[in-house]
């Protein structure tokens, strides 16, 4: 409420009369009339009071102090690296017991006969299995004539297709049936001479014998007919017969190679060393066993020493892949090592990873195996690296902070980094740090554009710490006009 008091002297009849004090009845026009009235003379004192309510409005302020510059650091894998190593396994499942049978001349014997010349100068005729060759003309001596008979016999196509003639001694013709075995014993042989004698050894060829090989393995006898086979072919046939045997087939692998039948017990380990191998027998020639039993069977095992703790796994009869799985499981089941590392079997490898990240995991490795090999990747687990993140905001020599983030998740690392930045007096005078998830947000203490001059740079030993920009940004001044 505003009050005004006017005092005037004199009066001007008709222009302004009376005393007006009711503010509710005072109008702008009356004020104008009053002013016009007093402009022409003097009046008796008059007074009145006026009142008014002024117009008003408000201005509500929020954040008018400007905006602080900000930046952020996004973390990934900054907790360090775990040390790792591996063992490569080869033939660690043990050794199977083996044996062999060496064959010589087991293909049987061919039937044969002789014609002996003596005391004359006559021509010679020889008839073998109905094939007649001759007469062969006498040639100076019986010995020479016998040689001429051999030549004539082998030159005869019919004879040569079934028999062979050779020198059986002075004046002796030896005839051998080509097919071995008793089949040749029925082939007839006769000889005649125009003067002197030509004496056949018998009415038929003789001494032909079938070949066979008998092998007794773990008490089971297997007999193979090897008639007319070379020793190499006989070895293949004997091996096939052993593998086809209903008792032995599932238990042993037999292979014919050159003149040997090689035997390998299917179950690895010392169990095969008890399998007997009886002396081989053959109708002709020899079948010589390697020993009275299969030999060389050995249990398989792998011994792994990690950080001084030995873990031994029986790997007998296991493939290298299965052995890798078994060794890994034994390591993880070990009361000392299990809580400290992770072991996994893959193909023929055992892969080890120390659970704690950092250089503490670079521990010593060694390995042994009873059979085959267990080859370590290196003398120690390798690759363990400490984790750390350095944040540098510039502007001052000590405006940086390095945080050890070894073994921390990225979220945990972000929390620790923000805390250590805020505890750094030099940095705290320039910025504040907060964290959310794996992101550290850095905000200038001073509002306004000066915060945009604060730098933001990082370095890490592992993983990444990615800054949003090389400087804080978004700092602004705030101005307004009324």
C-alpha positions in Angstrom: 0.0 0.0 0.0 1.4 3.5 -1.0 -0.1 6.7 0.6 0.1 10.2 -0.9 -0.9 13.4 0.9 -1.5 16.6 -1.1 -1.9 20.1 0.5 -3.2 23.0 -1.6 -4.2 26.7 -0.9 -7.2 28.5 -2.3 -10.1 27.2 -4.2 -11.5 27.3 -7.7 -15.3 27.1 -7.6 -16.7 24.5 -9.9 -13.5 22.8 -10.7 -12.6 20.9 -7.5 -14.8 20.8 -4.3 -14.9 19.0 -1.1 -12.5 16.5 0.5 -12.0 13.1 -1.1 -10.4 10.6 1.2 -12.1 7.3 0.1 -9.5 5.6 -1.8 -12.0 3.2 -3.2 -13.7 6.1 -5.0 -10.6 7.8 -6.1 -10.1 7.5 -9.8 -7.4 8.5 -12.3 -9.8 11.0 -13.8 -10.4 12.7 -10.4 -6.6 13.0 -10.0 -6.4 14.6 -13.4 -9.2 17.0 -12.5 -7.5 17.9 -9.3 -4.2 18.7 -11.0 -6.1 20.9 -13.6 -7.8 22.7 -10.7 -4.7 23.6 -8.9 -3.1 24.8 -12.1 -5.2 28.0 -12.1 -5.0 29.4 -8.5 -4.7 28.7 -4.8 -7.1 26.6 -2.8 -8.1 25.8 0.8 -6.0 23.0 2.0 -7.2 19.6 0.7 -5.7 16.2 1.3 -6.4 12.5 0.3 -4.8 9.1 0.4 -4.3 6.7 -2.5 -3.4 2.9 -2.4 -2.1 0.3 -5.1 -1.0 -3.4 -5.4 2.1 -3.6 -7.7 2.4 -6.4 -10.4 4.9 -9.2 -9.5 6.6 -12.4 -10.9 9.2 -15.0 -9.8 12.4 -16.5 -11.3 13.2 -20.0 -10.0 16.9 -21.0 -10.5 18.2 -24.6 -11.0 21.8 -25.5 -12.0 22.6 -21.9 -13.0 26.2 -22.3 -11.7 27.3 -23.7 -15.0 28.0 -27.4 -15.9 31.1 -29.3 -14.8 33.2 -31.1 -17.4 33.1 -34.9 -17.3 34.7 -37.9 -18.9 34.7 -41.7 -18.3 37.0 -44.7 -18.4 35.4 -48.1 -19.5 37.3 -51.1 -18.1 37.6 -54.6 -19.7 39.8 -57.5 -18.5 42.0 -55.4 -16.3 42.2 -58.0 -13.5 45.4 -59.6 -14.8 46.1 -62.8 -16.7 46.1 -66.3 -15.2 49.2 -68.5 -15.7 48.6 -71.6 -17.9 50.4 -74.7 -19.1 49.8 -78.1 -20.6 50.9 -81.7 -20.8 50.9 -83.5 -24.2 50.3 -87.2 -23.8 51.4 -89.9 -26.2 50.9 -93.7 -25.7 50.5 -93.4 -22.0 47.9 -96.2 -21.8 50.5 -98.9 -21.1 52.1 -101.5 -23.3 50.5 -104.6 -24.6 52.2 -108.0 -24.2 53.5 -109.3 -27.5 55.1 -112.5 -29.0 55.8 -114.0 -32.4 56.2 -117.2 -34.4 59.0 -117.3 -37.0 58.2 -119.6 -39.9 60.7 -121.4 -42.2 59.8 -123.8 -44.9 56.3 -124.4 -43.8 54.8 -124.6 -47.2 55.1 -128.4 -47.4 57.4 -130.6 -49.4 57.2 -131.3 -53.2 57.2 -134.9 -54.4 60.2 -136.0 -56.4 62.0 -138.9 -58.1 65.2 -139.7 -59.9 66.5 -141.4 -63.0 70.0 -142.8 -62.8 72.0 -143.6 -66.0 74.7 -146.3 -66.1 76.7 -148.8 -68.2 75.9 -148.0 -71.8 75.8 -145.9 -74.9 72.1 -146.0 -75.6 69.6 -143.2 -76.0 67.3 -142.3 -73.0 63.5 -141.8 -72.8 61.9 -140.5 -69.5 58.1 -140.5 -69.0 56.6 -138.4 -66.1 52.9 -138.4 -65.4 52.3 -139.6 -68.9 54.5 -137.0 -70.6 57.3 -138.7 -72.6 60.5 -136.8 -73.4 63.2 -138.5 -75.6 64.9 -140.4 -76.9 67.8 -138.2 -75.8 70.9 -139.3 -77.8 73.9 -140.7 -75.8 76.6 -138.0 -75.6 80.0 -139.4 -74.8 79.3 -140.2 -71.1 76.4 -141.1 -68.9 77.0 -137.9 -66.9 76.8 -135.7 -70.0 73.8 -137.6 -71.3 72.0 -137.1 -68.0 72.6 -133.3 -68.3 71.2 -133.4 -71.9 68.1 -135.2 -70.5 67.6 -132.4 -68.0 67.8 -129.8 -70.8 65.3 -131.8 -72.9 62.8 -132.2 -70.1 62.7 -128.5 -69.1 62.4 -127.5 -72.8 59.3 -129.6 -73.2 56.3 -127.3 -72.6 54.0 -130.0 -71.2 56.6 -131.3 -68.7 57.7 -127.8 -67.7 54.1 -126.8 -66.8 54.0 -129.3 -64.0 57.5 -130.4 -63.0 61.1 -129.4 -63.0 64.2 -131.4 -63.9 67.6 -130.7 -62.2 71.0 -132.2 -61.6 70.7 -134.9 -58.9 74.3 -135.8 -59.0 76.7 -137.5 -61.5 74.5 -139.2 -64.2 71.4 -138.6 -62.1 68.3 -136.7 -63.3 66.2 -135.3 -60.4 62.5 -134.6 -61.2 60.5 -132.5 -58.8 56.7 -131.9 -59.0 56.0 -128.2 -58.9 53.0 -128.3 -56.6 54.1 -129.1 -53.0 52.2 -131.6 -50.9 51.1 -135.2 -51.2 49.4 -134.4 -54.5 52.7 -135.1 -56.3 53.1 -138.6 -54.8 50.7 -140.0 -57.3 52.6 -138.9 -60.4 54.1 -141.8 -62.3 57.8 -142.0 -63.4 59.4 -144.4 -65.8 62.6 -144.4 -67.8 64.1 -146.6 -70.6 67.3 -146.8 -72.6 68.3 -148.5 -75.9 71.6 -149.7 -74.4 72.7 -149.6 -70.8 70.4 -148.7 -67.9 68.1 -145.8 -66.9 66.7 -146.6 -63.5 63.7 -144.7 -62.0 63.7 -144.3 -58.2 60.1 -145.6 -58.0 57.0 -146.1 -59.9 55.8 -142.7 -58.8 57.2 -139.5 -57.4 57.5 -139.7 -53.6 58.0 -137.7 -50.3 55.5 -135.0 -51.1 54.1 -133.6 -47.8 51.4 -131.1 -47.0 52.5 -128.1 -44.9 50.7 -126.9 -41.8 51.5 -124.7 -38.7 49.9 -125.2 -35.3 50.0 -122.4 -32.8 48.7 -122.9 -29.2 48.0 -119.5 -27.5 46.7 -119.2 -24.0 45.7 -122.9 -24.3 43.8 -122.5 -27.6 45.2 -124.5 -30.6 44.9 -123.0 -34.1 46.1 -125.1 -37.0 46.6 -123.6 -40.5 47.2 -125.5 -43.7 50.2 -123.8 -45.3 50.7 -126.3 -48.2 52.4 -124.7 -51.2 52.6 -121.3 -49.5 55.8 -119.2 -49.3 56.8 -118.5 -45.7 55.6 -114.9 -46.1 52.2 -116.0 -47.4 52.0 -118.7 -44.7 52.6 -116.0 -42.0 49.6 -114.0 -43.4 47.5 -117.2 -43.4 48.4 -118.2 -39.8 47.7 -114.6 -38.5 44.3 -114.6 -40.3 43.4 -118.0 -38.8 44.3 -116.8 -35.3 42.1 -113.7 -35.6 39.2 -115.7 -37.1 39.3 -118.1 -34.1 36.2 -117.5 -31.9 38.2 -117.7 -28.7 41.4 -115.8 -29.6 40.0 -113.4 -32.1 38.6 -110.9 -29.6 41.7 -111.1 -27.4 44.7 -110.8 -29.7 45.8 -109.0 -32.8 47.8 -111.2 -35.2 49.8 -109.8 -38.1 51.8 -111.7 -40.7 54.9 -109.8 -41.8 57.6 -111.4 -44.0 58.2 -114.8 -42.3 56.8 -113.8 -38.8 53.4 -114.0 -37.2 53.4 -111.1 -34.7 51.0 -111.4 -31.8 49.7 -108.5 -29.6 47.4 -109.0 -26.6 44.4 -106.7 -26.9 44.5 -105.6 -23.3 47.4 -103.4 -22.4 49.3 -103.9 -19.1 51.0 -106.8 -17.4 47.9 -109.0 -17.7 49.1 -110.1 -21.1 52.4 -111.4 -19.8 50.6 -114.4 -18.4 49.4 -115.5 -21.8 51.2 -118.7 -22.8 52.6 -119.3 -26.2 53.3 -123.0 -26.8 56.1 -124.2 -29.1 54.8 -124.0 -32.6 54.6 -127.1 -34.7 54.8 -127.5 -38.4 54.4 -130.5 -40.7 57.4 -129.2 -42.7 60.0 -126.6 -41.8 59.9 -124.8 -38.5 57.6 -122.5 -36.5 59.7 -121.0 -33.7 58.0 -119.1 -30.8 59.6 -115.9 -29.4 59.2 -117.1 -25.7 57.1 -119.4 -23.6 54.7 -116.4 -22.9 53.8 -113.1 -24.4 56.1 -110.5 -22.9 56.6 -106.7 -22.6 53.2 -105.9 -21.2 53.5 -102.8 -18.9 51.0 -100.8 -16.8 50.5 -97.2 -17.9 50.6 -94.2 -15.5 51.2 -90.5 -15.6 52.8 -88.6 -12.8 52.3 -84.8 -12.8 54.0 -82.5 -10.3 52.6 -79.0 -10.0 54.1 -76.5 -7.6 55.7 -79.4 -5.7 52.6 -81.6 -5.4 52.6 -85.0 -7.2 49.5 -86.5 -8.7 49.8 -90.0 -10.2 47.1 -91.4 -12.4 46.8 -95.1 -13.6 46.2 -94.8 -17.4 46.5 -98.5 -18.2 44.4 -99.4 -21.3 43.3 -95.8 -21.8 43.7 -94.0 -25.1 45.7 -90.7 -24.8 42.4 -88.7 -25.0 40.8 -90.7 -22.2 44.0 -90.5 -20.2 44.1 -86.7 -20.6 40.6 -86.6 -19.1 41.5 -89.0 -16.3 44.7 -87.0 -15.4 42.8 -83.7 -15.4 40.1 -85.2 -13.1 42.8 -86.5 -10.7 44.5 -83.1 -10.5 41.2 -81.3 -9.8 40.3 -84.0 -7.2 43.6 -83.5 -5.4 43.1 -81.7 -2.0 46.0 -79.4 -2.5 45.9 -78.6 -6.2 42.1 -78.7 -6.7 41.3 -75.4 -5.0 44.2 -73.7 -6.8 43.8 -74.5 -10.5 41.6 -75.7 -13.3 42.6 -78.8 -15.3 40.9 -80.0 -18.5 41.6 -82.9 -20.7 41.2 -82.3 -24.4 42.3 -84.7 -27.2 45.7 -85.8 -25.9 46.4 -82.7 -23.8 46.0 -81.8 -20.2 45.5 -78.0 -20.0 46.2 -76.3 -16.7 45.1 -72.8 -15.6 46.0 -71.3 -12.3 42.9 -69.9 -10.7 44.5 -66.8 -9.2 45.5 -64.3 -11.9 48.9 -62.6 -11.8 52.5 -63.8 -11.6 51.8 -66.0 -8.5 50.5 -68.7 -10.9 53.8 -69.1 -12.7 54.5 -72.3 -10.7 56.8 -75.2 -11.6 55.7 -78.2 -13.7 57.1 -81.6 -14.2 55.8 -85.0 -15.5 56.7 -88.6 -15.9 55.0 -91.6 -17.6 55.5 -95.3 -17.2 55.0 -95.8 -21.0 54.9 -93.3 -23.8 55.5 -89.7 -23.1 54.0 -86.9 -21.0 55.6 -83.7 -22.3 55.1 -80.5 -20.4 54.6 -77.2 -22.2 57.4 -75.5 -20.2 59.2 -75.8 -16.9 56.5 -73.6 -15.3 53.0 -72.4 -15.9 53.5 -69.2 -17.9 51.6 -66.1 -18.9 50.5 -65.0 -15.4 50.5 -61.1 -15.5 49.6 -58.7 -12.7 46.7 -56.3 -13.5 46.9 -52.6 -13.1 45.3 -49.4 -14.4 46.9 -45.9 -14.4 44.7 -42.9 -14.8 46.4 -39.5 -15.5 44.4 -36.2 -15.7 47.4 -33.9 -16.4 47.4 -30.3 -15.1 49.8 -31.3 -12.2 52.9 -33.4 -11.8 51.2 -35.8 -9.4 47.8 -35.9 -11.0 47.9 -39.6 -11.8 47.0 -42.8 -9.9 48.0 -46.4 -10.5 45.7 -49.0 -9.1 46.6 -52.7 -8.6 43.6 -54.5 -10.2 45.0 -58.1 -10.0 42.3 -60.7 -9.6 39.5 -58.1 -9.6 36.5 -58.2 -11.8 36.1 -55.1 -14.0 33.3 -53.8 -11.7 35.5 -54.3 -8.6 38.4 -52.6 -10.4 36.2 -49.6 -11.3 35.2 -49.2 -7.6 38.8 -49.4 -6.4 40.1 -47.0 -9.1 37.5 -44.3 -8.2 38.3 -44.7 -4.5 42.0 -44.3 -5.0 41.6 -41.3 -7.3 39.4 -39.6 -4.7 42.0 -40.4 -2.0 44.8 -38.8 -4.1 45.0 -35.2 -2.8 46.3 -33.7 -6.0 43.6 -35.4 -8.1 40.8 -34.7 -5.6 41.5 -31.0 -5.9 40.8 -31.2 -9.6 38.2 -34.0 -10.1 35.9 -36.4 -8.4 35.5 -40.0 -9.5 32.5 -42.3 -9.3 32.0 -45.8 -10.6 29.1 -47.7 -12.1 29.6 -51.2 -13.3 32.9 -51.3 -15.2 32.9 -47.5 -15.9 34.7 -44.8 -13.9 33.2 -41.4 -14.4 35.5 -38.4 -13.8 34.0 -35.0 -13.1 35.8 -31.7 -12.7 35.5 -30.1 -9.3 35.2 -26.6 -10.8 32.0 -25.8 -12.8 32.3 -24.2 -16.2 34.5 -24.4 -19.2 37.9 -24.5 -17.3 37.1 -28.2 -16.5 37.3 -28.9 -20.3 41.1 -28.4 -19.9 41.4 -31.5 -17.6 43.0 -34.4 -19.6 42.1 -38.1 -19.3 44.6 -40.8 -20.2 45.0 -44.4 -19.1 47.4 -47.3 -19.4 46.9 -51.0 -18.4 49.0 -54.1 -17.9 46.2 -56.4 -19.1 42.8 -55.7 -20.7 41.7 -52.2 -21.7 40.7 -49.0 -20.0 39.1 -46.9 -22.7 38.6 -43.2 -22.2 35.6 -41.4 -23.5 37.8 -38.6 -24.8 41.3 -37.2 -24.3 39.9 -34.3 -22.2 36.9 -33.9 -20.0 34.0 -32.3 -21.9 30.7 -30.6 -21.3 31.8 -27.9 -18.9 29.8 -24.7 -19.7 29.2 -21.2 -18.2 25.6 -20.2 -17.4 24.3 -16.6 -18.2 20.7 -15.1 -18.1 19.1 -11.8 -18.7 16.1 -10.3 -16.8 
